[in-house]
Amino acid sequence: MQRQNLVFELAQAITQGIPTMAKSLLSRHDLEHAALLQIRSCYGCEDVTAVIIDEIADPRFETNWGILSLHRAADVQLRLTAELNTVRAIDGTQERLRKLYNLKTN
């Protein structure tokens, strides 16, 4: 429960623009959870049910992960608007979280 609270507090700090410490390593599960909270906080993305983080093994990138896909509830209305909001949410979430976290690899 403490781990979940920490991820939630970090996601809130990011949303509010509060400066945090240097990049930290997060497990895939914790990074997915933080990304999900961020995306759900965006307008029109409240129905997102899951996020999948993909590892990037290319030294040209500043981080070693990206949001590969996400899942929505099946009965989304206004599909086009929802998808546009989702793209914006993914871009914004990746930008914010990549400044703070790297994916902990095995």
C-alpha distances in whole Angstrom, upper triangle without the diagonal:
4,5,5,6,9,10,11,12,14,15,17,18,20,21,23,24,23,24,22,22,24,23,20,19,16,16,17,14,12,16,16,13,14,18,17,16,19,21,20,21,24,27,28,25,23,23,22,20,19,20,21,22,25,26,29,31,34,34,36,33,31,27,27,25,26,24,26,26,24,24,25,26,29,31,31,34,36,35,36,35,31,32,33,30,28,30,30,26,26,28,27,23,25,27,24,21,24,25,22,21,22,21,20,23,24
4,5,5,6,9,10,10,12,14,15,16,18,20,21,22,21,21,19,19,21,20,17,17,15,15,17,14,12,15,17,14,14,18,18,16,19,21,21,21,25,28,29,26,24,25,24,22,21,21,22,22,25,26,29,30,33,33,35,31,29,26,26,24,25,25,27,27,25,26,27,28,31,33,33,36,37,36,38,36,32,33,34,31,29,31,30,26,26,28,26,23,24,26,23,20,23,23,20,19,21,20,19,22,23
4,5,5,6,9,10,11,12,14,15,17,19,20,21,20,20,17,17,19,17,14,14,11,11,13,11,8,12,13,11,11,15,15,14,16,19,19,20,23,26,27,24,22,23,22,20,18,18,19,18,21,22,25,27,29,29,31,28,26,22,22,21,22,21,23,24,22,23,25,26,30,31,31,34,35,34,35,34,30,31,32,29,26,28,28,24,23,25,24,20,21,23,20,17,20,20,17,15,17,16,15,18,20
4,5,5,6,9,10,11,12,14,16,17,18,20,19,20,18,19,20,19,16,15,12,12,13,10,8,11,12,8,9,13,12,11,14,16,16,16,20,23,24,21,19,20,18,17,16,16,17,17,21,22,25,27,30,30,32,28,26,23,22,20,21,20,22,22,20,21,22,23,26,28,27,30,32,31,32,31,27,28,29,26,24,25,25,21,21,23,22,18,20,22,19,16,19,20,17,16,18,17,17,20,21
4,5,5,6,9,10,10,12,14,15,16,18,17,18,16,17,20,19,16,17,14,15,16,14,11,13,14,11,11,14,14,12,14,17,16,16,20,23,24,21,20,21,20,19,18,18,20,20,23,24,27,30,32,32,33,29,27,24,24,23,23,22,25,24,22,23,24,25,28,30,29,32,33,32,33,31,28,29,30,26,25,27,26,22,22,24,22,19,21,22,19,17,20,20,17,17,19,19,19,22,24
4,5,5,6,9,10,11,12,14,15,16,15,15,13,14,16,15,13,13,11,13,15,13,10,12,14,11,10,13,14,12,14,17,17,17,20,23,25,22,21,23,21,20,19,18,20,19,22,22,25,27,29,29,30,27,24,21,22,20,21,21,24,24,22,24,25,26,30,32,30,33,34,33,34,32,29,29,30,27,25,26,25,22,21,23,21,17,19,20,17,14,17,17,14,14,16,16,17,20,22
4,6,5,6,9,10,11,12,14,15,14,15,13,14,16,14,12,12,10,11,12,10,7,8,10,7,6,10,11,9,11,14,14,14,17,21,22,19,18,20,18,17,15,15,16,15,19,19,22,24,26,27,28,24,22,19,19,17,18,17,20,20,19,20,21,23,27,28,27,30,31,30,30,29,25,26,26,23,21,23,22,18,18,19,18,14,15,17,14,12,15,15,12,12,14,14,15,18,20
4,5,5,6,9,10,11,12,14,14,15,14,16,18,17,15,16,13,15,15,13,10,11,12,8,7,10,10,7,9,13,12,12,15,18,20,17,16,18,16,16,15,15,18,17,21,22,24,27,29,29,30,26,24,21,22,20,19,18,21,21,19,20,20,22,26,27,25,28,29,28,29,27,24,25,25,22,20,22,21,17,18,19,17,14,16,18,14,13,16,17,14,14,17,17,18,22,24
4,5,5,6,9,10,11,12,11,13,11,13,16,16,14,16,14,16,17,16,12,13,15,12,9,13,13,10,11,15,15,13,17,20,22,20,19,21,20,20,19,19,21,20,23,24,26,29,30,30,30,27,24,22,23,21,21,20,24,24,22,23,24,25,29,30,29,31,31,31,31,29,26,27,27,24,22,24,22,19,19,21,18,15,17,18,14,13,17,16,13,14,18,18,19,23,25
4,5,5,6,9,10,10,9,10,8,11,13,12,11,13,12,14,15,15,11,11,13,11,8,11,12,10,10,14,15,13,16,20,22,19,19,21,19,20,18,17,19,17,20,21,23,25,26,26,27,23,20,18,19,18,18,18,21,22,21,22,23,25,29,30,29,31,31,30,31,28,26,26,26,22,21,22,20,17,17,18,15,13,14,15,11,10,13,12,10,11,14,15,17,20,23
4,5,5,6,9,10,10,12,11,13,15,14,13,15,13,15,15,14,11,10,11,9,6,8,9,7,6,10,11,10,12,16,18,16,15,18,16,17,16,15,17,16,19,20,22,25,26,26,26,23,20,18,19,17,17,16,19,19,18,19,20,22,26,27,25,27,27,26,27,24,22,22,22,19,17,19,17,14,14,15,13,10,12,13,10,9,12,12,10,11,15,16,18,21,24
4,5,5,6,9,9,11,11,14,17,16,16,18,16,18,19,18,14,14,15,12,9,11,12,9,8,12,12,10,12,16,18,16,16,19,18,19,18,18,20,20,23,24,26,28,29,29,29,26,23,21,23,21,20,19,22,22,20,22,22,24,27,28,26,28,28,27,28,25,23,24,23,20,19,20,18,15,16,17,14,12,15,15,11,11,15,15,13,15,18,19,21,25,28
4,5,5,6,5,8,8,11,14,14,14,17,16,19,20,19,15,15,17,15,11,13,15,12,11,14,15,13,15,18,21,19,19,22,21,22,21,20,22,21,24,24,25,28,29,28,28,24,21,20,22,21,20,20,24,24,23,24,25,27,30,31,29,31,31,30,30,27,25,26,25,22,21,22,19,17,18,18,14,13,15,14,11,11,14,13,11,13,17,19,21,24,27
4,5,5,6,8,8,11,13,13,14,16,15,18,18,18,15,13,15,14,10,11,13,11,8,12,14,11,13,16,19,17,18,21,19,20,19,18,20,18,21,22,22,25,26,25,25,21,18,17,19,18,17,17,21,21,20,22,23,25,29,30,27,29,29,28,27,25,23,23,22,19,18,19,16,14,14,14,11,9,11,11,7,8,11,10,9,11,15,17,19,23,26
4,6,8,11,12,15,17,16,17,19,18,20,20,20,17,15,16,14,11,11,13,10,7,10,11,9,10,13,16,15,15,18,17,19,19,18,20,19,22,24,24,28,28,28,27,23,21,20,22,20,19,18,21,21,20,21,21,24,27,27,25,26,26,25,25,22,20,21,20,16,16,17,14,12,14,14,10,9,12,12,8,10,13,13,12,15,18,20,22,26,29
4,6,9,11,15,17,18,19,21,20,23,23,23,19,18,19,18,14,15,16,13,11,14,15,11,13,15,19,18,18,22,21,23,23,21,24,23,26,27,28,30,31,30,29,26,23,22,24,23,22,21,25,25,23,25,25,27,30,31,28,29,28,28,28,25,23,24,23,19,20,20,17,15,17,17,13,13,16,14,11,13,16,15,14,17,20,23,25,28,32
4,6,9,12,14,15,17,20,20,23,23,23,20,18,20,19,15,15,17,15,12,15,17,14,15,18,21,20,21,24,23,24,24,22,24,23,25,26,26,29,28,28,27,23,20,20,23,21,21,21,25,25,24,26,27,29,32,33,30,31,30,30,29,26,25,25,23,20,21,21,18,16,17,16,13,12,14,12,9,11,14,12,12,15,19,21,24,27,31
4,6,10,13,14,16,19,19,22,23,23,20,18,21,19,15,17,19,16,14,18,19,16,18,21,24,23,23,26,25,26,25,24,25,24,26,27,27,29,29,28,28,25,21,21,23,23,22,23,26,27,26,28,29,31,35,35,33,34,33,33,32,30,28,28,27,24,24,24,21,19,20,19,16,15,17,15,11,13,15,13,12,15,19,21,23,27,30
4,7,9,12,14,17,18,21,23,23,20,18,21,20,16,18,20,18,16,20,21,19,20,23,26,25,25,28,27,28,27,25,26,24,26,25,26,28,27,26,26,23,19,19,22,21,22,23,26,28,27,30,31,33,37,37,35,37,36,35,34,32,30,30,28,26,25,25,22,20,21,20,17,16,17,15,11,12,14,11,10,13,17,20,22,25,29
4,7,9,10,14,15,18,20,21,17,16,19,18,15,16,19,17,16,19,21,19,21,24,27,25,26,28,26,27,25,23,24,22,24,23,24,26,26,24,25,21,18,17,20,20,20,22,25,27,26,29,30,33,36,37,35,37,36,35,35,33,31,30,29,27,26,25,23,21,21,20,17,16,16,15,11,11,13,10,8,11,14,17,19,22,25
4,7,8,12,14,17,20,21,17,16,20,19,16,18,21,20,18,22,24,22,24,27,30,28,28,31,28,29,27,24,25,22,24,22,23,24,24,23,23,20,17,16,18,19,21,22,26,27,28,30,32,35,38,39,37,40,39,38,37,35,33,33,32,29,28,27,25,23,23,22,19,18,17,16,13,12,13,10,8,10,13,16,17,20,23
4,6,10,13,16,18,20,17,16,19,20,17,18,21,21,19,22,25,24,25,28,31,28,29,31,29,29,27,24,24,21,22,20,20,21,21,19,20,17,13,13,15,17,19,21,24,26,27,30,32,35,38,40,38,40,39,38,37,35,33,32,31,29,27,27,25,23,22,21,19,17,16,15,13,12,11,8,6,8,10,14,15,18,21
4,7,9,13,15,17,14,12,16,17,14,15,19,19,17,20,23,22,23,27,29,26,27,29,26,26,24,21,20,17,18,16,16,17,18,16,17,14,11,10,12,13,15,17,21,23,24,27,29,32,35,37,35,38,37,35,35,33,31,30,29,27,25,24,23,21,19,19,17,15,14,13,11,9,8,7,4,5,7,10,11,15,18
4,6,10,13,14,12,11,14,15,13,15,18,18,17,20,22,22,24,27,29,26,27,28,25,25,22,20,19,16,17,15,16,18,19,18,19,16,13,11,12,13,15,17,20,23,23,26,28,31,34,36,35,37,37,35,35,34,31,30,30,28,26,25,24,22,20,20,19,16,15,15,13,10,10,10,6,5,6,8,9,12,15
4,7,9,12,10,9,13,14,13,14,17,18,18,20,22,23,24,28,29,26,27,28,24,24,21,18,17,14,15,13,14,15,17,17,19,16,13,11,10,11,14,16,18,21,22,24,27,30,33,35,34,37,37,35,35,34,31,30,30,28,25,25,25,22,20,20,20,17,15,16,15,11,11,12,9,6,5,6,5,9,12
4,6,8,6,6,9,10,10,12,14,15,15,18,20,20,22,26,27,23,24,24,21,20,17,15,14,11,13,12,14,16,18,18,20,17,15,12,11,11,13,14,17,18,19,21,24,27,30,32,31,34,34,32,33,32,29,28,28,26,23,23,23,20,18,19,19,15,14,16,14,11,11,13,10,7,6,5,5,9,12
4,5,5,6,9,10,11,12,14,16,17,18,20,21,23,27,27,24,24,24,21,19,16,14,12,10,12,11,14,16,19,19,22,19,17,14,12,11,13,14,16,17,18,20,23,25,28,31,30,33,34,32,32,32,29,27,28,27,23,24,24,21,19,20,20,17,16,18,17,13,14,16,13,10,9,6,5,7,9
4,6,5,6,9,10,10,12,14,15,16,18,20,21,25,25,21,22,21,18,16,13,10,9,7,9,9,12,15,17,19,21,18,17,13,11,9,11,11,12,14,14,16,20,22,25,28,27,30,31,29,29,29,26,24,26,24,21,21,22,19,16,18,19,15,14,17,16,13,13,16,14,11,10,6,7,8,10
4,6,5,6,9,10,10,12,14,15,16,19,20,24,24,20,20,19,16,14,11,10,9,9,11,12,16,18,21,23,24,21,20,17,15,13,13,12,14,14,14,15,18,20,23,26,25,29,30,28,29,28,25,24,26,24,20,21,22,19,17,19,19,16,15,19,18,14,15,18,16,13,12,10,10,12,13
4,5,5,6,9,10,11,12,14,15,17,19,22,23,19,19,20,17,15,12,11,11,10,13,14,17,19,22,23,24,21,19,16,15,13,14,13,15,16,15,17,19,21,25,27,26,29,30,28,29,28,25,24,26,23,20,21,22,18,16,19,18,14,14,17,15,12,14,16,13,10,11,9,10,13,15
4,5,5,6,8,10,11,12,14,16,17,21,21,18,18,19,15,15,12,9,9,7,10,11,14,17,19,20,21,17,16,13,12,9,10,10,12,13,13,16,18,21,24,26,25,28,29,27,27,26,23,22,23,21,18,18,18,15,13,15,15,11,11,13,12,9,10,13,11,8,9,7,9,12,15
4,6,5,6,9,10,10,12,14,16,19,19,15,16,16,12,11,8,6,6,6,10,12,15,18,20,22,23,19,18,15,14,11,10,8,10,11,10,12,15,17,20,23,22,25,26,23,24,23,20,19,21,19,15,16,17,14,12,14,15,11,11,14,14,11,12,15,14,11,12,10,12,14,16
4,5,5,6,9,10,11,12,15,18,18,15,14,15,12,10,8,8,9,10,13,15,18,21,24,25,26,22,21,18,17,14,13,12,14,13,12,13,15,17,20,22,21,25,26,24,25,24,20,20,22,19,16,18,18,15,13,16,15,12,13,16,14,11,14,16,14,13,14,13,14,16,19
4,5,5,6,9,10,11,13,17,18,14,14,16,13,13,11,9,11,11,14,16,18,21,23,24,24,21,19,16,16,13,13,11,14,14,13,15,17,19,22,24,23,25,26,24,25,23,20,20,21,18,16,17,16,13,12,14,13,9,11,13,11,8,11,13,11,10,12,12,14,17,20
4,5,5,6,8,10,11,15,15,12,13,14,11,11,9,7,9,9,12,14,16,20,21,22,22,19,18,15,15,12,10,8,11,11,10,12,14,17,20,22,20,23,23,21,22,20,17,17,17,15,12,13,13,10,8,11,10,6,8,11,10,7,10,13,12,11,13,12,15,17,20
4,5,5,6,9,10,13,13,10,10,10,8,8,6,6,9,10,14,17,19,22,24,26,26,22,21,18,18,15,13,10,12,11,9,10,11,14,17,19,17,20,21,19,20,19,15,15,17,14,11,13,14,10,10,13,12,9,11,14,13,11,14,17,15,15,16,15,18,20,22
4,6,5,6,9,12,13,10,9,11,9,10,10,10,13,14,17,19,22,25,27,28,28,24,23,20,20,17,16,13,16,15,12,13,14,15,19,20,19,21,22,21,22,20,17,17,18,15,13,15,15,11,11,14,12,9,12,14,12,11,15,16,15,15,17,17,19,22,24
4,6,5,7,11,12,10,10,12,11,12,12,11,13,14,17,19,21,24,25,26,26,22,20,18,19,16,14,12,15,14,12,14,15,17,20,21,19,21,21,20,21,18,16,16,16,13,11,13,12,8,9,11,9,6,9,11,9,9,12,14,13,14,16,17,19,22,25
4,5,5,9,9,6,8,10,8,10,10,9,12,13,16,19,20,24,25,26,26,22,21,19,20,16,14,11,13,12,10,11,11,14,17,18,16,18,18,16,17,15,12,12,13,9,8,10,9,5,7,10,8,6,10,12,11,11,14,16,16,16,18,18,21,23,26
4,5,8,8,5,5,7,6,9,10,10,14,16,19,22,24,27,29,30,30,26,25,23,23,19,17,14,16,14,11,11,10,12,16,16,14,16,17,16,17,15,12,13,14,11,9,12,12,8,10,13,12,10,13,15,14,14,17,19,19,19,21,21,23,26,28
4,7,9,7,7,10,10,12,13,14,17,18,21,24,25,29,30,31,30,26,25,23,24,21,19,16,19,17,14,15,14,16,19,19,17,18,18,18,19,16,13,15,15,11,11,14,12,9,11,13,11,10,14,15,13,14,17,18,18,19,22,22,25,27,30
4,6,6,7,10,10,13,14,14,17,18,21,24,25,29,29,30,29,26,25,23,24,21,18,16,18,16,14,15,14,16,19,18,15,17,16,16,16,13,11,12,11,8,8,11,9,6,9,11,9,9,13,14,13,14,17,19,19,20,22,23,26,28,31
4,6,7,10,11,15,16,17,20,21,24,27,28,32,32,33,32,29,28,26,27,24,21,18,20,18,16,16,14,15,18,17,14,14,13,14,14,10,9,11,10,7,9,11,10,8,12,14,12,13,16,17,16,18,21,22,23,24,26,26,30,32,35
4,6,8,9,13,15,16,19,21,24,27,28,32,32,34,33,29,29,27,28,24,21,18,19,17,14,14,11,12,14,13,10,10,10,10,11,8,6,9,9,6,7,11,10,9,12,14,14,14,17,19,19,20,22,24,25,25,27,27,30,32,35
4,5,6,9,11,12,15,17,20,24,25,29,30,32,31,27,27,25,25,21,18,15,16,14,11,10,8,10,13,13,10,12,12,11,12,10,7,9,10,7,6,10,10,8,10,13,13,12,15,17,17,17,20,22,22,22,24,24,27,29,31
4,6,8,11,13,16,19,22,25,27,31,32,34,33,30,29,27,27,23,20,17,19,16,12,11,9,9,13,13,10,12,13,13,15,13,10,12,13,10,10,14,13,11,13,16,15,14,17,19,19,19,22,24,23,23,25,25,27,29,32
4,6,9,12,15,18,21,25,27,31,32,34,34,30,30,27,27,23,21,17,18,14,11,9,6,6,9,9,8,11,12,12,14,13,9,11,14,11,10,14,15,12,14,17,17,16,19,21,21,20,23,26,25,25,26,25,28,29,31
4,6,8,12,14,17,21,23,27,28,31,30,27,27,24,23,20,17,13,14,11,7,6,4,6,10,11,10,13,14,13,15,14,10,11,13,11,9,12,13,11,11,15,15,13,16,19,18,18,20,23,22,22,23,22,24,26,28
4,7,11,14,17,20,23,27,29,31,31,28,27,24,23,20,17,14,14,11,7,5,5,6,10,12,12,15,17,16,18,17,13,14,17,15,12,15,17,14,14,17,18,15,17,20,20,19,21,24,23,22,23,21,23,24,26
4,7,10,13,17,19,23,25,27,28,24,24,21,20,16,14,11,11,8,5,5,7,9,12,15,15,18,20,17,19,19,15,15,17,16,12,15,16,13,12,16,17,14,15,18,18,16,18,22,21,19,19,17,19,20,22
4,7,10,13,16,19,21,24,24,21,21,18,16,13,10,7,8,6,4,6,9,12,15,18,17,20,21,18,19,19,16,14,16,15,11,13,15,12,10,13,14,11,12,15,16,13,15,18,18,16,16,14,17,18,20
4,7,10,13,16,18,21,22,19,19,16,14,10,9,6,6,5,6,9,12,15,17,20,19,23,23,21,21,22,18,17,19,18,14,14,16,14,11,14,16,13,12,16,17,14,15,18,18,15,15,12,15,15,17
4,7,10,13,15,18,18,15,16,12,10,7,6,5,6,7,9,12,15,19,21,24,23,26,26,23,24,24,20,19,20,19,15,15,17,15,11,13,15,12,10,14,15,12,12,15,15,12,11,9,11,12,15
4,6,10,12,15,16,13,14,11,8,5,5,6,5,9,11,14,18,21,23,26,25,28,28,25,25,25,23,20,21,21,17,17,18,17,13,15,17,14,12,15,16,14,13,16,16,13,11,9,12,11,14
4,6,9,12,13,11,12,9,6,4,7,9,9,12,15,18,22,25,27,30,29,32,32,29,28,29,26,24,24,24,21,19,21,19,16,16,18,16,13,16,17,14,12,16,16,12,10,7,9,8,11
4,6,9,10,8,10,8,5,5,7,10,10,14,17,20,24,27,29,32,30,33,33,29,29,29,27,24,25,25,21,19,21,20,16,16,18,17,13,15,17,15,12,15,16,13,10,9,12,11,13
4,7,9,8,11,9,6,8,11,14,14,18,21,24,27,31,32,36,34,37,36,33,32,33,31,28,28,28,25,23,24,24,20,20,22,20,16,18,20,18,15,17,18,15,12,11,12,10,13
4,5,6,9,9,7,10,12,15,15,19,22,26,29,33,34,37,35,38,37,34,33,33,31,28,28,28,26,23,24,24,20,19,21,20,17,17,20,18,15,17,18,16,13,13,15,14,16
4,5,7,8,8,11,14,17,18,22,25,29,32,35,37,40,38,40,39,36,35,35,33,30,30,30,28,25,26,25,22,20,22,21,17,18,20,18,14,16,17,16,13,14,15,14,17
4,7,9,10,12,14,17,18,22,25,28,31,35,37,39,37,39,38,35,33,33,32,29,28,28,26,23,24,24,21,19,20,20,17,16,19,18,14,15,18,16,14,16,18,17,20
4,5,7,9,10,14,15,19,22,25,28,32,34,36,34,36,35,32,31,30,29,26,25,25,23,20,21,20,17,15,17,17,13,13,15,14,10,12,14,13,11,13,16,16,19
4,7,9,11,14,17,20,22,26,29,32,34,37,34,36,35,33,31,31,29,27,26,25,23,21,20,20,17,15,16,15,12,11,13,12,8,9,11,10,9,12,14,15,19
4,6,8,12,14,17,19,23,26,29,32,34,32,34,34,31,30,30,28,25,25,24,21,20,20,18,15,14,15,14,10,10,12,10,6,8,10,8,6,8,11,12,16
4,7,11,12,16,18,22,25,28,31,33,32,34,34,31,30,30,28,25,25,25,22,20,21,19,16,16,17,15,12,13,14,12,9,11,12,9,6,6,9,9,13
4,7,9,12,14,18,21,25,27,29,28,30,30,27,27,27,24,22,22,21,18,17,18,16,13,13,14,12,9,11,13,10,8,12,12,9,7,6,10,10,14
4,6,9,12,15,18,22,24,26,24,27,27,24,23,23,21,18,18,18,15,13,14,13,9,10,12,10,7,10,12,10,8,12,13,11,10,9,13,14,17
4,6,8,12,14,18,20,23,21,23,23,20,20,20,17,15,16,15,12,11,12,11,7,9,11,9,7,11,12,10,10,14,15,13,12,11,15,16,19
4,7,11,14,17,19,22,20,23,23,20,20,20,18,15,16,16,13,12,14,13,10,11,14,12,11,14,16,14,14,18,18,16,15,13,16,16,19
4,7,10,14,15,18,17,19,20,16,17,18,15,12,14,14,10,10,13,12,9,12,14,13,12,16,17,16,16,20,20,18,18,16,19,19,22
4,7,10,12,15,14,17,17,15,16,16,13,11,13,13,9,10,13,11,9,13,14,12,13,16,17,16,17,21,21,19,19,17,20,21,23
4,7,9,12,11,15,16,13,15,16,12,11,14,14,10,13,15,13,12,16,17,15,16,20,20,19,21,24,24,22,22,21,23,24,26
4,6,8,8,11,13,11,13,13,10,10,13,12,10,13,15,13,13,17,18,16,18,21,22,21,23,26,26,24,25,24,26,27,29
4,6,6,10,13,11,14,15,11,12,16,15,13,16,18,16,17,20,21,20,21,24,25,24,26,29,29,28,28,27,29,30,32
4,6,9,12,10,14,15,12,13,17,16,15,17,20,19,19,22,24,22,24,27,28,27,29,32,32,31,31,29,31,32,34
4,6,10,9,13,14,11,13,17,16,15,18,20,19,20,24,25,24,26,29,29,29,31,34,34,33,34,32,34,35,37
4,7,6,10,10,8,10,13,12,12,15,17,16,17,21,21,21,23,26,26,26,28,31,31,31,32,31,33,34,37
4,5,9,9,8,11,13,13,13,16,18,18,19,22,23,23,25,27,28,28,31,33,34,33,35,34,36,38,40
4,6,6,6,9,10,11,12,15,16,16,18,20,21,22,24,26,27,28,30,32,33,33,34,34,37,38,41
4,6,5,6,9,10,10,12,14,15,16,18,20,20,22,24,25,26,28,30,31,31,32,31,34,35,38
4,5,5,6,9,10,11,13,14,15,17,19,20,21,23,25,26,27,29,31,31,32,31,35,35,38
4,5,5,6,9,10,11,12,14,16,17,18,20,21,23,24,26,28,29,29,31,31,34,35,38
4,6,5,6,9,10,10,12,14,15,16,18,20,21,22,24,26,27,27,28,28,31,32,35
4,5,5,6,9,10,10,12,14,15,16,18,20,21,22,25,26,26,27,26,29,30,33
4,5,5,6,9,10,11,12,14,16,17,19,20,21,23,25,25,27,27,30,31,34
4,6,5,6,9,10,11,12,14,15,16,18,20,22,23,23,25,25,29,30,33
4,5,5,6,9,10,10,12,14,15,16,18,20,21,21,22,22,25,27,30
4,5,5,6,9,10,11,12,14,15,16,19,20,20,21,21,25,26,29
4,6,5,6,8,10,11,12,14,15,17,19,20,21,22,26,27,31
4,6,5,6,8,10,11,12,14,16,17,17,19,20,23,25,28
4,6,5,6,8,10,10,12,14,16,15,17,17,20,22,25
4,6,5,6,9,10,11,13,15,15,16,17,21,23,26
4,6,5,6,9,10,11,13,14,16,18,21,23,27
4,5,5,6,8,10,11,12,14,15,18,21,24
4,6,5,6,8,10,10,11,12,16,18,22
4,6,5,7,9,11,12,14,18,20,24
4,6,6,7,9,12,14,17,20,24
4,5,5,6,9,11,14,17,20
4,5,5,7,9,13,15,19
4,6,9,12,15,18,21
4,7,10,13,16,19
4,7,9,12,16
4,6,9,13
4,6,10
4,7
4
